Amino acid sequence: MRIPILLSFVLCPFLLPAQNAFEIKAKVDGLRDSDKVYLVYNVNDQQRTDSANVKNGSFSFKGAIQYPEAASLFLNKNPYVKKQEKGENIDYMRFYIEPVKMTFLASDSLKNTKISGSRVNADYTVLKSMLEPTNKKFSELNKEYYALPAEKQKDKTIFDSLVRREKAIVREMNLAYLDFAGKHPNSYISLISLQSIAAEADFSEQAGIALRNLSSSLKQTPLAKDISTLLEAPKNTQVGKAAMDFTQNTPDGKPVKLSDFKGQYVLLDFWASWCGPCREENPTVVAAFNKYRGKGFTVLGVSLDSPGQKEAWIKAIETDQLAWTQVSDLKGWNNGAAKMYGVRGIPANFLIDPAGKIIARNLRGETLEKELEKIFSGK
């Protein structure tokens, strides 16, 4: 099943250096003096890592950021540095750093930590409660899919039924995002909500209205500008439109343009090493590439891996035997091409003809093979 976007956000810049400082003071009674906690977050698309030793259940972090950032705390292991073993459980929590003093309290583990002193996290808690029903439905749908025997997972009738149900859940989730933004015009979490739906064709108009109704300070943020780009994506990526050109680098640093492949049929494929459904879809793309590569077909892979995940990206290319050109700016969900094409969930793809026009999108499983067979039959 499809993986929706991971939430990320930025806020207005603070004018004074002192206002850029953040401080975390935590007390988690279940931790031991031998424990170490790792803090991981991104600043300007670069991953930052800090660590703190636990003493009497307490630990703290200090730093400076221009904008609040999505962040994670990990107990005793940084999975971005040392890969998590199969079956290994790591105690962790995800939250938002903002330039304020925050207090973290829990009786047993990081995952049960409660945060005070942060409006961003308080608002995010409200949003999460609104999304809880749809998240539960997503979880149940995924369990149902992965519980099916392999042959039934590939059955078109069954798969199409699951996709229809998935789309209904996505619509329900998008309505919740829109509802939150409408009710909280002064909340930075409203920007996050609108970012999640701005590129959805059925919601872009409503998202644009909601954006205009936010406070003037929110509309001046970098994230608001990103949302404006996403709002244009549905009309710019319709079938029949010219594919927008972009340049990103291969793993060895070579710049590649989408337009370099003009004259061929190109599957513009958005994926990531950490995306399970993408990795499951890769064998289908590999089979299509091997079958039609000599007939004027190729693939351009765009990875939504994050800063610090370059090695994981390279390893996934090798493991999945992806023999076509791969590029990325290693900015995760802030990938420039992904924002340009309105990609807020992966896997996602666009089929582009030799003249550079989009002729199909989101071809998965048998639909990809059937579309290519229709194009190349008789060639």
Disulfide bonds with the S-S distance in Angstrom:
Cys275-Cys278 2.26
